[in-house]
Amino acid sequence: MNPILDKIQLKDFLEEKYRLYATPKFIEDDPIQIPHRYSQKEDIEIAGLLTSTLAWGTRKMIIYNIDRLLAKFGDSPYEFIMDYSQKDDYRFKGFVHRTFNENDCLYYIRVLNYIYSFEGGLEKAFSLGYQNDLSIMNSIDSFRRKFIFCNTPIHTLKHIPNVLNGSAAKRINMFLRWMVRPSSEGVDFGIWKSIPTSALMMPLDTHSGRVARALGLLNRNQNDWKSVDELTTQVREFDGNDPVKYDFALFGLGVNEKFGA
């Protein structure tokens, strides 16, 4: 623990930063604005999954490219996916964001079509894995196995984190925060009820990892699943019912205040 702050002081500090950053204003510059454009549950979760999948790079570029991608789906991503056939493939020709390309788009669409047609939808795809052993690790792995079952090629599968191999799974953990946490601050959605907020794991990236280490919340140097587990265990001491609310605090401290840089 940071010697300057004891646990009570650190909790107060994180609570203050959480309240500062967890407001509707957060949405204005963040990719979460994309799923906020929809009202139907299935549209929100599909837009959220695609947005979180593309969420690496600058926020401005992420928003620009996911805008381009979702424009190809029309007014309802869910309806497009359920009505999808190969004649629609031309829409995605030439799309690319970093290493995510048009073929990756098409495999995501095909797997999502399978999940909604035969597996009960995205929430069930994640929640069944969670219910097996009450762990988010198993929830994410279960979701990844849907892609493997659908014979997804290696290039596309690389966009689904392999938590069993130690991936920090930052973007999927962020997506789960969006879907599961309540909408009380006007940021997250709270549309998934089958996974409790207490089970969520902290999204961990370069910024939040740097802040967490500066505050004494994280000792490991790698940004991997063991570090996610260590960080989440620490912040659960401050709020066991809603540990990932502190993602707002670490993100704001890291990106807006350059804390620990």
NUDO-178078 format. One record per residue (C-alpha): residue number from 0; residue in three letters; x, y, z. Coordinates in Angstrom, 3 decimals, always signed. Last residue first. Example, Ala and Ser with C-alpha at 12.3 -4.5 7.8 and 13.67 -1.06 7.14 Angstrom:
2
+-----+------+----------+----------+----------+
! seq ! type !       px !       py !       pz !
+-----+------+----------+----------+----------+
!   1 !  Ser !  +13.670 !   -1.060 !   +7.140 !
!   0 !  Ala !  +12.300 !   -4.500 !   +7.800 !
+-----+------+----------+----------+----------+
This chain:
261
+-----+------+----------+----------+----------+
! seq ! type !       px !       py !       pz !
+-----+------+----------+----------+----------+
! 260 !  Ala !   +3.385 !   +9.369 !  -15.026 !
! 259 !  Gly !   +1.863 !   +8.430 !  -11.680 !
! 258 !  Phe !   -1.262 !  +10.489 !  -12.228 !
! 257 !  Lys !   -1.583 !  +11.829 !  -15.755 !
! 256 !  Glu !   -4.629 !  +13.835 !  -14.574 !
! 255 !  Asn !   -7.026 !  +13.148 !  -17.443 !
! 254 !  Val !   -5.821 !   +9.756 !  -18.685 !
! 253 !  Gly !   -4.446 !   +8.126 !  -15.531 !
! 252 !  Leu !   -6.490 !   +9.752 !  -12.792 !
! 251 !  Gly !   -9.643 !   +9.538 !  -14.867 !
! 250 !  Phe !   -9.068 !   +5.873 !  -15.702 !
! 249 !  Leu !   -8.185 !   +4.958 !  -12.126 !
! 248 !  Ala !  -11.262 !   +6.714 !  -10.723 !
! 247 !  Phe !  -13.676 !   +5.443 !  -13.370 !
! 246 !  Asp !  -12.349 !   +1.896 !  -12.901 !
! 245 !  Tyr !  -13.184 !   +2.394 !   -9.231 !
! 244 !  Lys !  -16.769 !   +1.453 !  -10.043 !
! 243 !  Val !  -15.263 !   -1.964 !  -10.691 !
! 242 !  Pro !  -15.585 !   -3.025 !   -7.041 !
! 241 !  Asp !  -19.379 !   -2.822 !   -6.791 !
! 240 !  Asn !  -20.670 !   -5.040 !   -3.986 !
! 239 !  Gly !  -17.331 !   -5.526 !   -2.251 !
! 238 !  Asp !  -16.632 !   -1.811 !   -2.074 !
! 237 !  Phe !  -13.344 !   -0.722 !   -0.478 !
! 236 !  Glu !  -11.949 !   -4.201 !   +0.194 !
! 235 !  Arg !  -13.137 !   -5.161 !   -3.281 !
! 234 !  Val !  -10.576 !   -2.609 !   -4.515 !
! 233 !  Gln !   -7.685 !   -4.824 !   -3.446 !
! 232 !  Thr !   -9.111 !   -8.088 !   -4.789 !
! 231 !  Thr !   -9.790 !   -6.383 !   -8.123 !
! 230 !  Leu !   -6.172 !   -5.237 !   -8.349 !
! 229 !  Glu !   -4.759 !   -8.686 !   -7.579 !
! 228 !  Asp !   -7.163 !  -10.467 !   -9.957 !
! 227 !  Val !   -6.420 !   -8.058 !  -12.789 !
! 226 !  Ser !   -2.698 !   -8.463 !  -12.038 !
! 225 !  Lys !   -3.030 !  -12.243 !  -12.280 !
! 224 !  Trp !   -4.936 !  -11.728 !  -15.534 !
! 223 !  Asp !   -2.060 !   -9.803 !  -17.115 !
! 222 !  Asn !   -0.686 !   -6.259 !  -17.113 !
! 221 !  Gln !   +2.784 !   -7.218 !  -15.970 !
! 220 !  Asn !   +4.651 !   -5.391 !  -13.199 !
! 219 !  Arg !   +2.871 !   -7.058 !  -10.285 !
! 218 !  Asn !   +2.518 !   -4.955 !   -7.140 !
! 217 !  Leu !   -0.916 !   -3.429 !   -7.599 !
! 216 !  Leu !   -2.940 !   -1.248 !   -5.240 !
! 215 !  Gly !   +0.074 !   +0.719 !   -4.013 !
! 214 !  Leu !   -1.248 !   +4.026 !   -5.312 !
! 213 !  Ala !   +1.493 !   +4.379 !   -7.929 !
! 212 !  Arg !   +0.903 !   +0.772 !   -8.950 !
! 211 !  Ala !   -2.815 !   +1.356 !   -9.461 !
! 210 !  Val !   -2.129 !   +4.549 !  -11.404 !
! 209 !  Arg !   +0.266 !   +2.815 !  -13.805 !
! 208 !  Gly !   -2.084 !   -0.143 !  -14.222 !
! 207 !  Ser !   -5.017 !   +2.150 !  -14.932 !
! 206 !  His !   -3.088 !   +3.896 !  -17.703 !
! 205 !  Thr !   -1.414 !   +0.860 !  -19.304 !
! 204 !  Asp !   -4.554 !   -1.268 !  -19.230 !
! 203 !  Leu !   -6.651 !   -3.138 !  -16.674 !
! 202 !  Pro !  -10.439 !   -3.456 !  -16.707 !
! 201 !  Met !  -11.314 !   -4.489 !  -13.152 !
! 200 !  Met !  -13.187 !   -7.746 !  -12.682 !
! 199 !  Leu !  -16.929 !   -8.104 !  -12.131 !
! 198 !  Ala !  -18.245 !  -10.554 !   -9.552 !
! 197 !  Ser !  -19.710 !   -7.964 !   -7.148 !
! 196 !  Thr !  -21.671 !   -6.434 !  -10.030 !
! 195 !  Pro !  -23.727 !   -9.621 !  -10.149 !
! 194 !  Ile !  -24.117 !  -11.591 !  -13.408 !
! 193 !  Ser !  -27.637 !  -12.673 !  -14.439 !
! 192 !  Lys !  -29.116 !   -9.162 !  -14.397 !
! 191 !  Trp !  -27.701 !   -7.770 !  -17.640 !
! 190 !  Ile !  -29.206 !   -4.407 !  -18.641 !
! 189 !  Gly !  -27.230 !   -2.365 !  -16.102 !
! 188 !  Phe !  -26.360 !   +0.277 !  -18.701 !
! 187 !  Asp !  -23.185 !   +2.105 !  -17.650 !
! 186 !  Val !  -22.915 !   +5.908 !  -17.837 !
! 185 !  Gly !  -25.993 !   +7.618 !  -16.359 !
! 184 !  Glu !  -24.646 !   +7.432 !  -12.798 !
! 183 !  Ser !  -27.423 !   +5.046 !  -11.706 !
! 182 !  Ser !  -27.167 !   +2.897 !  -14.840 !
! 181 !  Pro !  -26.367 !   -0.219 !  -12.860 !
! 180 !  Arg !  -23.204 !   -2.203 !  -13.633 !
! 179 !  Val !  -23.779 !   -5.315 !  -15.743 !
! 178 !  Met !  -23.634 !   -4.334 !  -19.432 !
! 177 !  Trp !  -21.035 !   -1.544 !  -19.309 !
! 176 !  Arg !  -18.879 !   -3.363 !  -16.764 !
! 175 !  Leu !  -19.025 !   -6.481 !  -18.941 !
! 174 !  Phe !  -17.788 !   -4.439 !  -21.907 !
! 173 !  Met !  -14.910 !   -3.082 !  -19.799 !
! 172 !  Asn !  -13.980 !   -6.621 !  -18.763 !
! 171 !  Ile !  -14.079 !   -7.576 !  -22.448 !
! 170 !  Arg !  -11.802 !   -4.656 !  -23.345 !
! 169 !  Lys !   -9.243 !   -5.297 !  -20.626 !
! 168 !  Ala !   -8.945 !   -9.035 !  -21.140 !
! 167 !  Ala !   -5.844 !   -9.186 !  -18.902 !
! 166 !  Ser !   -4.697 !  -12.190 !  -20.947 !
! 165 !  Gly !   -3.198 !  -14.986 !  -18.851 !
! 164 !  Asn !   -3.374 !  -18.017 !  -21.133 !
! 163 !  Leu !   -6.686 !  -19.076 !  -19.570 !
! 162 !  Val !   -7.846 !  -15.501 !  -20.158 !
! 161 !  Asn !   -7.619 !  -15.923 !  -23.922 !
! 160 !  Pro !   -8.867 !  -12.573 !  -25.157 !
! 159 !  Ile !  -11.166 !  -12.529 !  -28.210 !
! 158 !  His !   -9.523 !  -10.358 !  -30.884 !
! 157 !  Lys !   -6.972 !  -13.103 !  -31.553 !
! 156 !  Leu !   -9.885 !  -15.315 !  -32.616 !
! 155 !  Thr !  -10.256 !  -13.207 !  -35.767 !
! 154 !  His !   -6.733 !  -13.974 !  -36.988 !
! 153 !  Ile !   -6.951 !  -17.584 !  -35.791 !
! 152 !  Pro !   -9.966 !  -18.406 !  -37.944 !
! 151 !  Thr !  -13.427 !  -18.870 !  -36.390 !
! 150 !  Asn !  -14.592 !  -22.447 !  -36.640 !
! 149 !  Cys !  -18.012 !  -21.701 !  -35.070 !
! 148 !  Phe !  -17.116 !  -23.774 !  -31.996 !
! 147 !  Ile !  -13.971 !  -21.656 !  -31.551 !
! 146 !  Phe !  -16.056 !  -18.486 !  -31.606 !
! 145 !  Lys !  -18.473 !  -19.886 !  -29.014 !
! 144 !  Arg !  -15.409 !  -20.957 !  -27.003 !
! 143 !  Arg !  -14.450 !  -17.313 !  -26.549 !
! 142 !  Phe !  -17.735 !  -16.681 !  -24.729 !
! 141 !  Ser !  -17.063 !  -19.581 !  -22.361 !
! 140 !  Asp !  -13.562 !  -18.228 !  -21.708 !
! 139 !  Ile !  -15.019 !  -14.839 !  -20.797 !
! 138 !  Ser !  -17.518 !  -16.371 !  -18.353 !
! 137 !  Asn !  -14.890 !  -18.736 !  -16.961 !
! 136 !  Met !  -12.658 !  -15.799 !  -16.069 !
! 135 !  Ile !  -15.700 !  -13.936 !  -14.768 !
! 134 !  Ser !  -16.042 !  -16.572 !  -12.080 !
! 133 !  Leu !  -19.106 !  -18.094 !  -10.411 !
! 132 !  Asp !  -18.007 !  -21.662 !  -11.232 !
! 131 !  Asn !  -20.434 !  -22.815 !  -13.924 !
! 130 !  Gln !  -22.670 !  -19.759 !  -13.431 !
! 129 !  Tyr !  -20.146 !  -17.470 !  -15.104 !
! 128 !  Gly !  -20.003 !  -19.586 !  -18.235 !
! 127 !  Leu !  -23.780 !  -19.593 !  -18.435 !
! 126 !  Ser !  -23.779 !  -15.818 !  -17.880 !
! 125 !  Phe !  -21.555 !  -14.938 !  -20.839 !
! 124 !  Ala !  -23.437 !  -16.720 !  -23.625 !
! 123 !  Lys !  -26.690 !  -15.998 !  -21.792 !
! 122 !  Glu !  -26.096 !  -12.263 !  -21.992 !
! 121 !  Leu !  -25.094 !  -12.506 !  -25.641 !
! 120 !  Gly !  -28.209 !  -14.276 !  -26.871 !
! 119 !  Gly !  -30.127 !  -17.492 !  -26.198 !
! 118 !  Glu !  -27.552 !  -19.883 !  -27.631 !
! 117 !  Phe !  -29.159 !  -20.954 !  -30.914 !
! 116 !  Ser !  -30.249 !  -17.919 !  -32.945 !
! 115 !  Tyr !  -28.678 !  -15.157 !  -30.863 !
! 114 !  Ile !  -25.334 !  -16.931 !  -30.475 !
! 113 !  Tyr !  -25.323 !  -18.216 !  -34.077 !
! 112 !  Asn !  -26.011 !  -14.752 !  -35.517 !
! 111 !  Leu !  -23.337 !  -13.382 !  -33.203 !
! 110 !  Val !  -20.884 !  -15.940 !  -34.584 !
! 109 !  Arg !  -21.742 !  -14.996 !  -38.171 !
! 108 !  Ile !  -21.503 !  -11.256 !  -37.480 !
! 107 !  Tyr !  -18.167 !  -11.632 !  -35.687 !
! 106 !  Tyr !  -16.910 !  -13.720 !  -38.616 !
! 105 !  Leu !  -17.920 !  -10.993 !  -41.054 !
! 104 !  Cys !  -16.274 !   -8.218 !  -39.069 !
! 103 !  Asp !  -13.035 !  -10.228 !  -38.775 !
! 102 !  Asn !  -13.069 !  -10.634 !  -42.559 !
! 101 !  Glu !  -13.461 !   -6.871 !  -42.959 !
! 100 !  Asn !  -10.464 !   -6.073 !  -40.770 !
!  99 !  Phe !   -9.460 !   -5.724 !  -37.115 !
!  98 !  Thr !   -5.671 !   -5.248 !  -37.040 !
!  97 !  Arg !   -5.833 !   -1.458 !  -36.503 !
!  96 !  His !   -9.344 !   -0.625 !  -37.605 !
!  95 !  Val !  -10.158 !   -1.878 !  -41.094 !
!  94 !  Phe !  -13.131 !   -1.875 !  -43.443 !
!  93 !  Gly !  -12.234 !   -2.490 !  -47.095 !
!  92 !  Lys !  -15.334 !   -4.487 !  -47.959 !
!  91 !  Phe !  -17.804 !   -4.441 !  -45.098 !
!  90 !  Arg !  -20.963 !   -3.729 !  -47.085 !
!  89 !  Tyr !  -20.005 !   -6.328 !  -49.693 !
!  88 !  Asp !  -20.707 !   -9.116 !  -47.192 !
!  87 !  Asp !  -24.468 !   -8.502 !  -47.273 !
!  86 !  Lys !  -25.066 !  -11.126 !  -49.997 !
!  85 !  Gln !  -23.573 !  -13.617 !  -47.570 !
!  84 !  Ser !  -26.737 !  -13.531 !  -45.455 !
!  83 !  Tyr !  -27.640 !  -11.560 !  -42.339 !
!  82 !  Asp !  -31.266 !  -11.186 !  -41.221 !
!  81 !  Met !  -30.496 !  -11.857 !  -37.537 !
!  80 !  Ile !  -27.330 !   -9.755 !  -37.715 !
!  79 !  Phe !  -29.074 !   -6.840 !  -39.409 !
!  78 !  Glu !  -31.971 !   -6.978 !  -36.960 !
!  77 !  Tyr !  -29.566 !   -6.892 !  -34.016 !
!  76 !  Pro !  -27.453 !   -4.056 !  -35.438 !
!  75 !  Ser !  -30.638 !   -1.967 !  -35.759 !
!  74 !  Asp !  -30.733 !   +1.315 !  -37.701 !
!  73 !  Gly !  -28.432 !   +0.210 !  -40.502 !
!  72 !  Phe !  -25.624 !   -2.303 !  -39.961 !
!  71 !  Lys !  -23.130 !   -0.549 !  -42.268 !
!  70 !  Ala !  -23.389 !   +2.598 !  -40.150 !
!  69 !  Leu !  -22.123 !   +0.422 !  -37.305 !
!  68 !  Leu !  -18.693 !   +0.122 !  -38.892 !
!  67 !  Arg !  -18.196 !   +3.767 !  -39.794 !
!  66 !  Asp !  -19.261 !   +4.892 !  -36.320 !
!  65 !  Ile !  -16.952 !   +2.225 !  -34.872 !
!  64 !  Asn !  -14.160 !   +3.801 !  -36.891 !
!  63 !  Tyr !  -14.722 !   +7.396 !  -35.791 !
!  62 !  Ile !  -15.293 !   +6.460 !  -32.153 !
!  61 !  Ile !  -12.053 !   +4.457 !  -32.016 !
!  60 !  Met !  -10.148 !   +7.233 !  -33.805 !
!  59 !  Lys !  -11.245 !   +9.855 !  -31.279 !
!  58 !  Arg !  -10.599 !   +7.525 !  -28.345 !
!  57 !  Thr !   -7.025 !   +7.025 !  -29.484 !
!  56 !  Gly !   -5.932 !   +3.435 !  -30.013 !
!  55 !  Trp !   -7.709 !   +0.381 !  -28.705 !
!  54 !  Ala !  -11.435 !   +0.064 !  -28.300 !
!  53 !  Leu !  -12.319 !   -1.951 !  -31.400 !
!  52 !  Thr !  -13.585 !   -4.953 !  -29.426 !
!  51 !  Ser !  -15.239 !   -2.616 !  -26.903 !
!  50 !  Thr !  -17.232 !   -0.962 !  -29.673 !
!  49 !  Leu !  -18.231 !   -4.273 !  -31.245 !
!  48 !  Leu !  -19.400 !   -5.642 !  -27.897 !
!  47 !  Gly !  -21.233 !   -2.454 !  -26.956 !
!  46 !  Ala !  -22.983 !   -2.193 !  -30.316 !
!  45 !  Ile !  -24.113 !   -5.811 !  -29.886 !
!  44 !  Glu !  -25.148 !   -5.204 !  -26.260 !
!  43 !  Ile !  -27.036 !   -2.000 !  -26.993 !
!  42 !  Asp !  -28.771 !   -3.384 !  -30.083 !
!  41 !  Glu !  -29.898 !   -6.471 !  -28.154 !
!  40 !  Lys !  -31.293 !   -4.396 !  -25.288 !
!  39 !  Gln !  -33.235 !   -2.006 !  -27.496 !
!  38 !  Ser !  -32.577 !   +1.703 !  -26.797 !
!  37 !  Tyr !  -29.608 !   +2.578 !  -28.988 !
!  36 !  Arg !  -27.375 !   +5.655 !  -29.198 !
!  35 !  His !  -25.881 !   +4.834 !  -25.797 !
!  34 !  Pro !  -24.108 !   +1.915 !  -27.502 !
!  33 !  Ile !  -21.838 !   +4.469 !  -29.230 !
!  32 !  Gln !  -21.328 !   +6.907 !  -26.324 !
!  31 !  Ile !  -19.405 !   +4.153 !  -24.550 !
!  30 !  Pro !  -16.528 !   +5.091 !  -26.878 !
!  29 !  Asp !  -15.663 !   +7.985 !  -24.547 !
!  28 !  Asp !  -15.480 !  +11.715 !  -25.246 !
!  27 !  Glu !  -19.038 !  +12.778 !  -24.360 !
!  26 !  Ile !  -19.808 !   +9.742 !  -22.204 !
!  25 !  Phe !  -17.855 !  +10.966 !  -19.165 !
!  24 !  Lys !  -20.164 !  +14.001 !  -19.024 !
!  23 !  Pro !  -22.906 !  +11.586 !  -17.940 !
!  22 !  Thr !  -21.075 !  +11.253 !  -14.600 !
!  21 !  Ala !  -18.640 !   +8.718 !  -13.152 !
!  20 !  Tyr !  -15.569 !  +11.016 !  -13.274 !
!  19 !  Leu !  -15.810 !  +13.165 !  -10.159 !
!  18 !  Arg !  -17.748 !  +10.653 !   -8.070 !
!  17 !  Tyr !  -15.120 !   +7.991 !   -8.791 !
!  16 !  Lys !  -12.342 !  +10.473 !   -8.022 !
!  15 !  Glu !  -13.791 !  +11.208 !   -4.580 !
!  14 !  Glu !  -14.410 !   +7.525 !   -3.896 !
!  13 !  Leu !  -10.814 !   +6.771 !   -4.877 !
!  12 !  Phe !   -9.470 !   +9.357 !   -2.426 !
!  11 !  Asp !  -11.769 !   +8.228 !   +0.369 !
!  10 !  Lys !  -10.681 !   +4.612 !   -0.179 !
!   9 !  Leu !   -7.049 !   +5.679 !   -0.141 !
!   8 !  Gln !   -7.498 !   +7.660 !   +3.051 !
!   7 !  Ile !   -9.130 !   +4.686 !   +4.785 !
!   6 !  Lys !   -6.482 !   +2.300 !   +3.497 !
!   5 !  Asp !   -3.540 !   +4.458 !   +4.590 !
!   4 !  Leu !   -2.146 !   +6.999 !   +2.157 !
!   3 !  Ile !   +1.458 !   +8.245 !   +2.013 !
!   2 !  Pro !   +2.865 !   +4.735 !   +2.499 !
!   1 !  Asn !   +1.200 !   +3.523 !   -0.734 !
!   0 !  Met !   +0.000 !   +0.000 !   +0.000 !
+-----+------+----------+----------+----------+
